[in-house]
Amino acid sequence: MTTPITGKSAFIITSEQEEAQLGEKAYRETLAKSRLSSNAHMNAILQRAGKRIAAAAQKPEYRWEFKLIESKEKNAFCLPGGKVAFYTGILGSFKNEAQLAAVMGHEVAHATARHGGQRITMQMGTQLGFGALSTLLGEDSQKKDLLLAALGAGATIGAILPFGRAHETEADHIGLIYMAVAGYDPREAPAFWQTFGKEGGGPPEWLSTHPSPGNREQNMKRLLPQALPYYERSPKYGAGETF
């Protein structure tokens, strides 16, 4: 496949439909063990930003869902097929709706770039055939956990195998364009990572599979000349609602 925006090629042994089925299953399992937020205001913002980013991603075949989960965890995820969740813990890191949209774009990009399928391919190699997924999700819990971790979901989202730095950087790039196409000011993306970096709490980059917030901020700034023309051609929501 060729990933959107970046045009990179990737070999994936699973089909997009198989990945979506796994994403649906993992999403339902996660929601069943979680408490959804009753904050109507923040839920409305999440739905609004989510729908705009989903439209920018141009994947109408995805069954998009956006949920807000009660947790102190500063995290969010999007599973294959368009299943998105934000934890309430990350909301305090946003100054406005556009910064939420920046993270939304990043997470959605993981799904549209099929990073979960790429990780399954990398981890399973030739051992996983096209028709083997339903079998692996049956009785073998160890392989099931590996597959769900590769997709970006598990019993505790923050403790699973994360995507590699290359995938994170690519998702940042794609997500920046998505938020610009959706009408959110892309300059709010590096602003978010600057704030997030000051909050600290993460390991040094050499111990992490994620780039450091500082490097992400600088990378976003380098990509702004590419993103801003998309923003100029789009309906303008700017920073959106201030938090």
SEDREN-511446 format. One record per atom (N, C-alpha, C): residue in three letters; atom name; x, y, z. Coordinates in steps of 0.2 Angstrom, whole numbers, plus 5000, padded with zeros to 4 digits. Layout:
% SEDREN-511446
aa:at:u:v:w
ALA:CA:X:Y:Z .
...
END
This chain:
% SEDREN-511446
aa:at:u:v:w
MET:N:5004:4994:5000 .
MET:CA:5000:5000:5000 .
MET:C:5004:5006:5000 .
THR:N:5001:5012:4998 .
THR:CA:5005:5018:4999 .
THR:C:5001:5023:5004 .
THR:N:5005:5025:5009 .
THR:CA:5002:5029:5014 .
THR:C:5000:5036:5011 .
PRO:N:4994:5038:5014 .
PRO:CA:4992:5045:5012 .
PRO:C:4997:5050:5014 .
ILE:N:4997:5056:5010 .
ILE:CA:5001:5062:5011 .
ILE:C:5008:5061:5010 .
THR:N:5011:5056:5014 .
THR:CA:5018:5055:5014 .
THR:C:5020:5051:5007 .
GLY:N:5016:5047:5005 .
GLY:CA:5017:5043:4999 .
GLY:C:5022:5037:5000 .
LYS:N:5023:5035:5006 .
LYS:CA:5027:5030:5007 .
LYS:C:5024:5023:5006 .
SER:N:5028:5018:5004 .
SER:CA:5026:5012:5002 .
SER:C:5027:5007:5008 .
ALA:N:5022:5002:5009 .
ALA:CA:5022:4998:5014 .
ALA:C:5019:4991:5012 .
PHE:N:5023:4986:5014 .
PHE:CA:5020:4979:5013 .
PHE:C:5016:4977:5019 .
ILE:N:5010:4975:5018 .
ILE:CA:5006:4972:5023 .
ILE:C:5002:4966:5022 .
ILE:N:5002:4961:5026 .
ILE:CA:5000:4954:5024 .
ILE:C:4992:4954:5026 .
THR:N:4990:4958:5030 .
THR:CA:4983:4958:5032 .
THR:C:4979:4963:5027 .
SER:N:4972:4962:5026 .
SER:CA:4968:4966:5023 .
SER:C:4965:4972:5027 .
GLU:N:4963:4977:5024 .
GLU:CA:4960:4982:5028 .
GLU:C:4954:4980:5032 .
GLN:N:4950:4976:5028 .
GLN:CA:4944:4973:5032 .
GLN:C:4946:4969:5038 .
GLU:N:4951:4965:5037 .
GLU:CA:4953:4961:5043 .
GLU:C:4955:4965:5049 .
GLU:N:4959:4971:5047 .
GLU:CA:4961:4975:5052 .
GLU:C:4956:4979:5056 .
ALA:N:4951:4981:5052 .
ALA:CA:4945:4984:5054 .
ALA:C:4941:4979:5059 .
GLN:N:4940:4973:5057 .
GLN:CA:4937:4968:5062 .
GLN:C:4941:4968:5068 .
LEU:N:4947:4967:5068 .
LEU:CA:4951:4967:5074 .
LEU:C:4950:4974:5078 .
GLY:N:4950:4979:5075 .
GLY:CA:4949:4986:5078 .
GLY:C:4943:4986:5082 .
GLU:N:4938:4984:5078 .
GLU:CA:4931:4984:5081 .
GLU:C:4931:4980:5088 .
LYS:N:4934:4974:5087 .
LYS:CA:4934:4969:5093 .
LYS:C:4938:4972:5099 .
ALA:N:4943:4975:5097 .
ALA:CA:4947:4978:5103 .
ALA:C:4944:4984:5106 .
TYR:N:4941:4988:5102 .
TYR:CA:4937:4994:5104 .
TYR:C:4932:4992:5109 .
ARG:N:4928:4987:5107 .
ARG:CA:4922:4985:5111 .
ARG:C:4925:4982:5118 .
GLU:N:4930:4978:5118 .
GLU:CA:4933:4976:5124 .
GLU:C:4935:4981:5128 .
THR:N:4939:4986:5125 .
THR:CA:4941:4992:5129 .
THR:C:4935:4996:5132 .
LEU:N:4930:4997:5128 .
LEU:CA:4925:5001:5131 .
LEU:C:4921:4998:5136 .
ALA:N:4921:4991:5136 .
ALA:CA:4917:4987:5141 .
ALA:C:4921:4987:5148 .
LYS:N:4927:4989:5148 .
LYS:CA:4931:4989:5154 .
LYS:C:4932:4996:5156 .
SER:N:4929:5001:5153 .
SER:CA:4930:5008:5154 .
SER:C:4924:5012:5156 .
ARG:N:4925:5017:5159 .
ARG:CA:4919:5022:5161 .
ARG:C:4919:5028:5156 .
LEU:N:4914:5028:5152 .
LEU:CA:4913:5034:5148 .
LEU:C:4912:5041:5151 .
SER:N:4914:5046:5149 .
SER:CA:4913:5052:5152 .
SER:C:4906:5055:5151 .
SER:N:4903:5058:5156 .
SER:CA:4897:5061:5155 .
SER:C:4897:5069:5154 .
ASN:N:4903:5071:5152 .
ASN:CA:4904:5078:5151 .
ASN:C:4901:5080:5144 .
ALA:N:4895:5083:5144 .
ALA:CA:4892:5084:5138 .
ALA:C:4896:5089:5133 .
HIS:N:4898:5094:5137 .
HIS:CA:4902:5099:5133 .
HIS:C:4908:5097:5129 .
MET:N:4912:5093:5133 .
MET:CA:4918:5090:5130 .
MET:C:4917:5085:5125 .
ASN:N:4911:5081:5126 .
ASN:CA:4909:5076:5121 .
ASN:C:4907:5079:5115 .
ALA:N:4904:5085:5115 .
ALA:CA:4902:5088:5109 .
ALA:C:4908:5091:5105 .
ILE:N:4913:5093:5109 .
ILE:CA:4919:5096:5105 .
ILE:C:4922:5090:5102 .
LEU:N:4923:5084:5106 .
LEU:CA:4926:5078:5103 .
LEU:C:4922:5076:5096 .
GLN:N:4916:5076:5097 .
GLN:CA:4912:5073:5091 .
GLN:C:4913:5078:5085 .
ARG:N:4913:5085:5086 .
ARG:CA:4914:5090:5081 .
ARG:C:4920:5089:5078 .
ALA:N:4926:5089:5082 .
ALA:CA:4932:5089:5079 .
ALA:C:4934:5082:5076 .
GLY:N:4931:5077:5079 .
GLY:CA:4932:5070:5076 .
GLY:C:4929:5070:5069 .
LYS:N:4923:5072:5068 .
LYS:CA:4919:5072:5062 .
LYS:C:4923:5076:5056 .
ARG:N:4925:5082:5058 .
ARG:CA:4929:5086:5054 .
ARG:C:4936:5083:5051 .
ILE:N:4939:5080:5056 .
ILE:CA:4945:5076:5054 .
ILE:C:4944:5070:5050 .
ALA:N:4939:5066:5052 .
ALA:CA:4937:5060:5048 .
ALA:C:4935:5062:5041 .
ALA:N:4932:5068:5040 .
ALA:CA:4930:5070:5033 .
ALA:C:4936:5072:5029 .
ALA:N:4941:5075:5033 .
ALA:CA:4948:5077:5029 .
ALA:C:4952:5070:5028 .
ALA:N:4951:5065:5031 .
ALA:CA:4954:5059:5030 .
ALA:C:4952:5055:5024 .
GLN:N:4946:5057:5022 .
GLN:CA:4943:5054:5016 .
GLN:C:4942:5046:5016 .
LYS:N:4940:5043:5022 .
LYS:CA:4939:5036:5022 .
LYS:C:4931:5035:5024 .
PRO:N:4927:5036:5019 .
PRO:CA:4920:5035:5021 .
PRO:C:4918:5028:5023 .
GLU:N:4922:5024:5021 .
GLU:CA:4920:5016:5022 .
GLU:C:4922:5015:5029 .
TYR:N:4925:5019:5033 .
TYR:CA:4926:5018:5040 .
TYR:C:4920:5019:5044 .
ARG:N:4919:5015:5049 .
ARG:CA:4913:5016:5054 .
ARG:C:4916:5020:5060 .
TRP:N:4916:5027:5059 .
TRP:CA:4919:5031:5064 .
TRP:C:4915:5032:5070 .
GLU:N:4919:5031:5076 .
GLU:CA:4916:5032:5082 .
GLU:C:4921:5036:5086 .
PHE:N:4918:5041:5091 .
PHE:CA:4923:5045:5095 .
PHE:C:4920:5045:5102 .
LYS:N:4924:5042:5107 .
LYS:CA:4922:5041:5114 .
LYS:C:4927:5045:5118 .
LEU:N:4924:5047:5124 .
LEU:CA:4928:5050:5129 .
LEU:C:4928:5046:5135 .
ILE:N:4934:5044:5137 .
ILE:CA:4934:5039:5143 .
ILE:C:4937:5042:5149 .
GLU:N:4934:5041:5155 .
GLU:CA:4936:5044:5161 .
GLU:C:4943:5040:5163 .
SER:N:4948:5044:5163 .
SER:CA:4954:5041:5166 .
SER:C:4959:5047:5167 .
LYS:N:4964:5046:5171 .
LYS:CA:4969:5052:5172 .
LYS:C:4975:5051:5167 .
GLU:N:4974:5046:5163 .
GLU:CA:4979:5045:5158 .
GLU:C:4979:5050:5153 .
LYS:N:4985:5053:5151 .
LYS:CA:4986:5058:5145 .
LYS:C:4987:5054:5139 .
ASN:N:4981:5052:5136 .
ASN:CA:4982:5047:5130 .
ASN:C:4976:5048:5126 .
ALA:N:4977:5045:5120 .
ALA:CA:4971:5044:5115 .
ALA:C:4973:5039:5110 .
PHE:N:4968:5036:5106 .
PHE:CA:4970:5031:5101 .
PHE:C:4965:5031:5096 .
CYS:N:4967:5028:5090 .
CYS:CA:4962:5027:5085 .
CYS:C:4964:5020:5082 .
LEU:N:4959:5015:5082 .
LEU:CA:4960:5009:5080 .
LEU:C:4958:5008:5072 .
PRO:N:4960:5003:5069 .
PRO:CA:4958:5002:5062 .
PRO:C:4951:5002:5061 .
GLY:N:4949:5005:5056 .
GLY:CA:4941:5006:5055 .
GLY:C:4938:5012:5058 .
GLY:N:4942:5016:5061 .
GLY:CA:4940:5023:5063 .
GLY:C:4937:5023:5070 .
LYS:N:4939:5018:5075 .
LYS:CA:4937:5018:5082 .
LYS:C:4942:5023:5086 .
VAL:N:4939:5028:5088 .
VAL:CA:4943:5033:5092 .
VAL:C:4941:5034:5099 .
ALA:N:4946:5035:5103 .
ALA:CA:4945:5036:5110 .
ALA:C:4950:5041:5113 .
PHE:N:4947:5046:5117 .
PHE:CA:4952:5051:5121 .
PHE:C:4951:5049:5128 .
TYR:N:4956:5050:5132 .
TYR:CA:4955:5049:5139 .
TYR:C:4955:5056:5142 .
THR:N:4951:5057:5147 .
THR:CA:4950:5064:5150 .
THR:C:4956:5067:5153 .
GLY:N:4961:5063:5154 .
GLY:CA:4967:5065:5157 .
GLY:C:4971:5070:5152 .
ILE:N:4970:5069:5146 .
ILE:CA:4974:5073:5141 .
ILE:C:4970:5080:5140 .
LEU:N:4964:5080:5142 .
LEU:CA:4960:5087:5140 .
LEU:C:4964:5093:5143 .
GLY:N:4967:5092:5149 .
GLY:CA:4970:5098:5152 .
GLY:C:4976:5100:5149 .
SER:N:4979:5096:5144 .
SER:CA:4984:5098:5140 .
SER:C:4983:5103:5134 .
PHE:N:4976:5103:5133 .
PHE:CA:4974:5107:5127 .
PHE:C:4972:5114:5129 .
LYS:N:4974:5119:5125 .
LYS:CA:4972:5126:5126 .
LYS:C:4966:5127:5122 .
ASN:N:4965:5123:5117 .
ASN:CA:4959:5125:5113 .
ASN:C:4957:5119:5108 .
GLU:N:4952:5119:5105 .
GLU:CA:4949:5114:5101 .
GLU:C:4954:5112:5095 .
ALA:N:4958:5117:5092 .
ALA:CA:4963:5115:5087 .
ALA:C:4968:5110:5089 .
GLN:N:4970:5111:5096 .
GLN:CA:4975:5107:5098 .
GLN:C:4973:5100:5100 .
LEU:N:4966:5099:5102 .
LEU:CA:4963:5093:5102 .
LEU:C:4963:5090:5095 .
ALA:N:4961:5094:5090 .
ALA:CA:4961:5091:5083 .
ALA:C:4968:5089:5080 .
ALA:N:4973:5092:5083 .
ALA:CA:4980:5090:5081 .
ALA:C:4981:5083:5083 .
VAL:N:4979:5081:5089 .
VAL:CA:4980:5075:5092 .
VAL:C:4975:5070:5088 .
MET:N:4969:5072:5087 .
MET:CA:4964:5068:5083 .
MET:C:4967:5066:5077 .
GLY:N:4970:5071:5073 .
GLY:CA:4973:5070:5067 .
GLY:C:4978:5065:5067 .
HIS:N:4983:5066:5072 .
HIS:CA:4988:5061:5073 .
HIS:C:4985:5054:5074 .
GLU:N:4981:5053:5078 .
GLU:CA:4978:5046:5080 .
GLU:C:4974:5043:5074 .
VAL:N:4970:5047:5070 .
VAL:CA:4967:5045:5064 .
VAL:C:4972:5043:5059 .
ALA:N:4978:5047:5058 .
ALA:CA:4983:5045:5054 .
ALA:C:4986:5038:5055 .
HIS:N:4986:5036:5061 .
HIS:CA:4988:5029:5062 .
HIS:C:4984:5024:5059 .
ALA:N:4977:5025:5059 .
ALA:CA:4973:5021:5056 .
ALA:C:4973:5021:5048 .
THR:N:4973:5027:5045 .
THR:CA:4973:5028:5038 .
THR:C:4979:5026:5035 .
ALA:N:4985:5026:5038 .
ALA:CA:4991:5024:5036 .
ALA:C:4992:5016:5037 .
ARG:N:4987:5013:5041 .
ARG:CA:4987:5006:5042 .
ARG:C:4994:5004:5046 .
HIS:N:4995:5008:5051 .
HIS:CA:5001:5006:5055 .
HIS:C:5000:5000:5059 .
GLY:N:4994:4999:5061 .
GLY:CA:4993:4992:5065 .
GLY:C:4994:4986:5060 .
GLY:N:4992:4987:5054 .
GLY:CA:4993:4981:5049 .
GLY:C:5001:4981:5048 .
GLN:N:5004:4986:5048 .
GLN:CA:5012:4986:5047 .
GLN:C:5015:4983:5053 .
ARG:N:5013:4984:5059 .
ARG:CA:5016:4981:5065 .
ARG:C:5014:4973:5065 .
ILE:N:5008:4972:5063 .
ILE:CA:5006:4964:5063 .
ILE:C:5011:4961:5058 .
THR:N:5012:4964:5052 .
THR:CA:5016:4961:5047 .
THR:C:5023:4960:5050 .
MET:N:5026:4965:5053 .
MET:CA:5033:4965:5056 .
MET:C:5033:4960:5061 .
GLN:N:5028:4959:5065 .
GLN:CA:5029:4955:5071 .
GLN:C:5028:4948:5069 .
MET:N:5023:4947:5065 .
MET:CA:5021:4940:5063 .
MET:C:5025:4937:5057 .
GLY:N:5027:4942:5052 .
GLY:CA:5030:4939:5046 .
GLY:C:5026:4934:5042 .
THR:N:5030:4929:5040 .
THR:CA:5026:4924:5036 .
THR:C:5022:4919:5040 .
GLN:N:5023:4920:5046 .
GLN:CA:5019:4915:5051 .
GLN:C:5011:4916:5050 .
LEU:N:5010:4922:5049 .
LEU:CA:5003:4924:5049 .
LEU:C:5000:4925:5042 .
GLY:N:4995:4920:5040 .
GLY:CA:4992:4920:5034 .
GLY:C:4986:4924:5033 .
PHE:N:4984:4926:5027 .
PHE:CA:4978:4930:5027 .
PHE:C:4972:4928:5030 .
GLY:N:4971:4921:5031 .
GLY:CA:4965:4919:5034 .
GLY:C:4966:4917:5041 .
ALA:N:4971:4918:5044 .
ALA:CA:4973:4916:5051 .
ALA:C:4971:4920:5057 .
LEU:N:4968:4926:5055 .
LEU:CA:4967:4931:5061 .
LEU:C:4961:4928:5065 .
SER:N:4956:4926:5062 .
SER:CA:4950:4923:5066 .
SER:C:4952:4918:5071 .
THR:N:4957:4913:5068 .
THR:CA:4959:4908:5072 .
THR:C:4964:4910:5078 .
LEU:N:4968:4915:5077 .
LEU:CA:4972:4918:5082 .
LEU:C:4969:4921:5087 .
LEU:N:4963:4924:5085 .
LEU:CA:4959:4928:5090 .
LEU:C:4954:4923:5094 .
GLY:N:4955:4917:5093 .
GLY:CA:4951:4912:5096 .
GLY:C:4953:4910:5103 .
GLU:N:4957:4904:5103 .
GLU:CA:4959:4901:5109 .
GLU:C:4966:4904:5112 .
ASP:N:4970:4906:5107 .
ASP:CA:4977:4908:5109 .
ASP:C:4977:4915:5112 .
SER:N:4977:4916:5118 .
SER:CA:4977:4922:5121 .
SER:C:4983:4926:5120 .
GLN:N:4989:4923:5120 .
GLN:CA:4995:4926:5120 .
GLN:C:4996:4929:5113 .
LYS:N:4994:4926:5108 .
LYS:CA:4994:4929:5101 .
LYS:C:4989:4934:5100 .
LYS:N:4983:4933:5103 .
LYS:CA:4978:4938:5103 .
LYS:C:4980:4945:5106 .
ASP:N:4984:4944:5112 .
ASP:CA:4986:4950:5115 .
ASP:C:4991:4954:5110 .
LEU:N:4995:4950:5107 .
LEU:CA:5001:4952:5102 .
LEU:C:4997:4956:5097 .
LEU:N:4992:4953:5094 .
LEU:CA:4989:4956:5088 .
LEU:C:4985:4963:5091 .
LEU:N:4982:4963:5096 .
LEU:CA:4979:4969:5099 .
LEU:C:4984:4974:5100 .
ALA:N:4989:4972:5103 .
ALA:CA:4994:4977:5105 .
ALA:C:4997:4980:5098 .
ALA:N:4998:4976:5093 .
ALA:CA:5000:4979:5087 .
ALA:C:4996:4984:5084 .
LEU:N:4989:4983:5085 .
LEU:CA:4984:4987:5082 .
LEU:C:4984:4994:5086 .
GLY:N:4986:4994:5092 .
GLY:CA:4986:5000:5096 .
GLY:C:4981:4999:5102 .
ALA:N:4979:4993:5104 .
ALA:CA:4974:4993:5109 .
ALA:C:4976:4987:5114 .
GLY:N:4974:4987:5120 .
GLY:CA:4975:4982:5125 .
GLY:C:4971:4983:5131 .
ALA:N:4973:4979:5136 .
ALA:CA:4970:4980:5143 .
ALA:C:4971:4986:5146 .
THR:N:4977:4989:5145 .
THR:CA:4978:4996:5147 .
THR:C:4982:4999:5141 .
ILE:N:4978:5004:5138 .
ILE:CA:4981:5007:5132 .
ILE:C:4988:5010:5133 .
GLY:N:4989:5013:5139 .
GLY:CA:4995:5016:5140 .
GLY:C:5001:5012:5141 .
ALA:N:5000:5005:5142 .
ALA:CA:5005:5001:5144 .
ALA:C:5007:4996:5138 .
ILE:N:5004:4996:5132 .
ILE:CA:5005:4992:5127 .
ILE:C:5011:4993:5123 .
LEU:N:5012:4989:5118 .
LEU:CA:5018:4990:5113 .
LEU:C:5016:4996:5109 .
PRO:N:5019:5002:5109 .
PRO:CA:5017:5008:5105 .
PRO:C:5020:5007:5098 .
PHE:N:5018:5012:5094 .
PHE:CA:5021:5012:5087 .
PHE:C:5028:5015:5088 .
GLY:N:5032:5013:5083 .
GLY:CA:5039:5015:5083 .
GLY:C:5039:5022:5081 .
ARG:N:5045:5025:5082 .
ARG:CA:5046:5032:5081 .
ARG:C:5045:5034:5074 .
ALA:N:5046:5030:5069 .
ALA:CA:5045:5031:5062 .
ALA:C:5037:5032:5061 .
HIS:N:5033:5028:5064 .
HIS:CA:5026:5028:5063 .
HIS:C:5023:5034:5066 .
GLU:N:5026:5036:5072 .
GLU:CA:5024:5042:5076 .
GLU:C:5025:5048:5072 .
THR:N:5031:5049:5069 .
THR:CA:5033:5054:5065 .
THR:C:5029:5055:5059 .
GLU:N:5027:5049:5056 .
GLU:CA:5023:5049:5050 .
GLU:C:5016:5051:5051 .
ALA:N:5013:5049:5057 .
ALA:CA:5007:5051:5059 .
ALA:C:5006:5058:5061 .
ASP:N:5012:5061:5064 .
ASP:CA:5012:5068:5065 .
ASP:C:5011:5072:5058 .
HIS:N:5015:5070:5053 .
HIS:CA:5015:5073:5047 .
HIS:C:5008:5073:5044 .
ILE:N:5005:5067:5043 .
ILE:CA:4998:5066:5040 .
ILE:C:4993:5070:5044 .
GLY:N:4993:5069:5051 .
GLY:CA:4989:5072:5055 .
GLY:C:4989:5080:5055 .
LEU:N:4994:5083:5054 .
LEU:CA:4995:5090:5053 .
LEU:C:4991:5092:5047 .
ILE:N:4992:5088:5041 .
ILE:CA:4988:5090:5035 .
ILE:C:4981:5089:5036 .
TYR:N:4979:5084:5040 .
TYR:CA:4972:5082:5041 .
TYR:C:4968:5088:5045 .
MET:N:4972:5091:5050 .
MET:CA:4969:5096:5054 .
MET:C:4968:5102:5050 .
ALA:N:4973:5104:5045 .
ALA:CA:4973:5109:5041 .
ALA:C:4967:5109:5036 .
VAL:N:4966:5103:5033 .
VAL:CA:4961:5102:5028 .
VAL:C:4954:5103:5032 .
ALA:N:4954:5101:5038 .
ALA:CA:4948:5101:5042 .
ALA:C:4946:5108:5044 .
GLY:N:4951:5113:5043 .
GLY:CA:4950:5120:5044 .
GLY:C:4953:5122:5051 .
TYR:N:4957:5118:5054 .
TYR:CA:4960:5120:5061 .
TYR:C:4967:5123:5059 .
ASP:N:4969:5128:5063 .
ASP:CA:4975:5131:5061 .
ASP:C:4981:5127:5063 .
PRO:N:4985:5124:5058 .
PRO:CA:4990:5119:5060 .
PRO:C:4996:5122:5064 .
ARG:N:4996:5129:5065 .
ARG:CA:5001:5132:5070 .
ARG:C:5000:5130:5077 .
GLU:N:4993:5127:5078 .
GLU:CA:4992:5125:5085 .
GLU:C:4995:5118:5087 .
ALA:N:4997:5115:5082 .
ALA:CA:5000:5108:5083 .
ALA:C:5007:5109:5087 .
PRO:N:5012:5113:5084 .
PRO:CA:5018:5113:5088 .
PRO:C:5017:5117:5094 .
ALA:N:5012:5121:5095 .
ALA:CA:5010:5125:5101 .
ALA:C:5008:5119:5106 .
PHE:N:5004:5114:5104 .
PHE:CA:5002:5109:5109 .
PHE:C:5008:5105:5111 .
TRP:N:5013:5103:5107 .
TRP:CA:5019:5099:5109 .
TRP:C:5024:5103:5113 .
GLN:N:5024:5110:5112 .
GLN:CA:5028:5114:5117 .
GLN:C:5025:5114:5124 .
THR:N:5018:5114:5124 .
THR:CA:5015:5114:5131 .
THR:C:5016:5107:5134 .
PHE:N:5015:5102:5130 .
PHE:CA:5015:5095:5132 .
PHE:C:5022:5093:5135 .
GLY:N:5027:5096:5131 .
GLY:CA:5034:5094:5133 .
GLY:C:5036:5097:5140 .
LYS:N:5033:5103:5141 .
LYS:CA:5034:5106:5148 .
LYS:C:5031:5103:5153 .
GLU:N:5026:5099:5152 .
GLU:CA:5022:5095:5157 .
GLU:C:5027:5089:5159 .
GLY:N:5031:5087:5155 .
GLY:CA:5036:5081:5157 .
GLY:C:5032:5075:5158 .
GLY:N:5036:5070:5161 .
GLY:CA:5033:5064:5163 .
GLY:C:5035:5058:5159 .
GLY:N:5038:5059:5153 .
GLY:CA:5040:5054:5149 .
GLY:C:5047:5052:5149 .
PRO:N:5049:5046:5147 .
PRO:CA:5056:5044:5147 .
PRO:C:5060:5048:5141 .
PRO:N:5067:5048:5142 .
PRO:CA:5070:5052:5136 .
PRO:C:5069:5048:5130 .
GLU:N:5070:5052:5124 .
GLU:CA:5069:5049:5118 .
GLU:C:5072:5042:5116 .
TRP:N:5079:5042:5119 .
TRP:CA:5082:5036:5117 .
TRP:C:5080:5029:5121 .
LEU:N:5076:5031:5126 .
LEU:CA:5072:5025:5129 .
LEU:C:5065:5024:5127 .
SER:N:5063:5028:5122 .
SER:CA:5056:5028:5120 .
SER:C:5055:5026:5113 .
THR:N:5049:5023:5111 .
THR:CA:5048:5022:5104 .
THR:C:5044:5028:5101 .
HIS:N:5043:5033:5105 .
HIS:CA:5040:5040:5103 .
HIS:C:5045:5045:5103 .
PRO:N:5045:5050:5098 .
PRO:CA:5050:5055:5098 .
PRO:C:5048:5060:5104 .
SER:N:5053:5064:5106 .
SER:CA:5052:5068:5112 .
SER:C:5047:5074:5109 .
PRO:N:5043:5077:5114 .
PRO:CA:5039:5082:5112 .
PRO:C:5043:5088:5109 .
GLY:N:5049:5089:5111 .
GLY:CA:5053:5095:5108 .
GLY:C:5054:5093:5101 .
ASN:N:5056:5087:5099 .
ASN:CA:5058:5085:5092 .
ASN:C:5051:5086:5088 .
ARG:N:5046:5084:5091 .
ARG:CA:5039:5084:5088 .
ARG:C:5037:5091:5086 .
GLU:N:5038:5095:5091 .
GLU:CA:5037:5102:5090 .
GLU:C:5041:5105:5084 .
GLN:N:5048:5104:5084 .
GLN:CA:5052:5106:5079 .
GLN:C:5050:5103:5072 .
ASN:N:5048:5097:5072 .
ASN:CA:5046:5094:5066 .
ASN:C:5040:5097:5063 .
MET:N:5035:5098:5067 .
MET:CA:5029:5101:5065 .
MET:C:5030:5108:5062 .
LYS:N:5035:5112:5065 .
LYS:CA:5036:5119:5063 .
LYS:C:5039:5118:5056 .
ARG:N:5043:5113:5055 .
ARG:CA:5046:5112:5048 .
ARG:C:5041:5110:5043 .
LEU:N:5036:5107:5045 .
LEU:CA:5030:5105:5040 .
LEU:C:5025:5110:5039 .
LEU:N:5025:5116:5043 .
LEU:CA:5020:5121:5042 .
LEU:C:5019:5124:5035 .
PRO:N:5025:5125:5032 .
PRO:CA:5024:5128:5025 .
PRO:C:5020:5123:5020 .
GLN:N:5021:5116:5022 .
GLN:CA:5017:5112:5018 .
GLN:C:5009:5112:5020 .
ALA:N:5008:5113:5026 .
ALA:CA:5001:5112:5029 .
ALA:C:4997:5119:5028 .
LEU:N:5000:5124:5028 .
LEU:CA:4997:5131:5028 .
LEU:C:4993:5132:5022 .
PRO:N:4995:5130:5016 .
PRO:CA:4991:5131:5010 .
PRO:C:4985:5127:5010 .
TYR:N:4985:5121:5013 .
TYR:CA:4979:5117:5014 .
TYR:C:4974:5121:5019 .
TYR:N:4976:5124:5024 .
TYR:CA:4972:5128:5028 .
TYR:C:4969:5134:5025 .
GLU:N:4973:5137:5021 .
GLU:CA:4971:5143:5017 .
GLU:C:4965:5141:5012 .
ARG:N:4965:5135:5010 .
ARG:CA:4960:5133:5005 .
ARG:C:4954:5130:5009 .
SER:N:4954:5130:5015 .
SER:CA:4948:5126:5019 .
SER:C:4944:5131:5023 .
PRO:N:4938:5129:5025 .
PRO:CA:4934:5133:5029 .
PRO:C:4938:5134:5035 .
LYS:N:4937:5140:5038 .
LYS:CA:4942:5142:5044 .
LYS:C:4938:5142:5050 .
TYR:N:4941:5137:5055 .
TYR:CA:4939:5137:5061 .
TYR:C:4944:5139:5066 .
GLY:N:4950:5140:5063 .
GLY:CA:4955:5143:5067 .
GLY:C:4957:5139:5073 .
ALA:N:4957:5142:5079 .
ALA:CA:4959:5138:5085 .
ALA:C:4953:5135:5088 .
GLY:N:4947:5136:5085 .
GLY:CA:4941:5133:5088 .
GLY:C:4939:5136:5095 .
GLU:N:4936:5132:5098 .
GLU:CA:4934:5134:5105 .
GLU:C:4940:5134:5110 .
THR:N:4940:5139:5114 .
THR:CA:4945:5140:5119 .
THR:C:4943:5136:5125 .
PHE:N:4948:5132:5128 .
PHE:CA:4947:5128:5134 .
PHE:C:4948:5132:5140 .
END
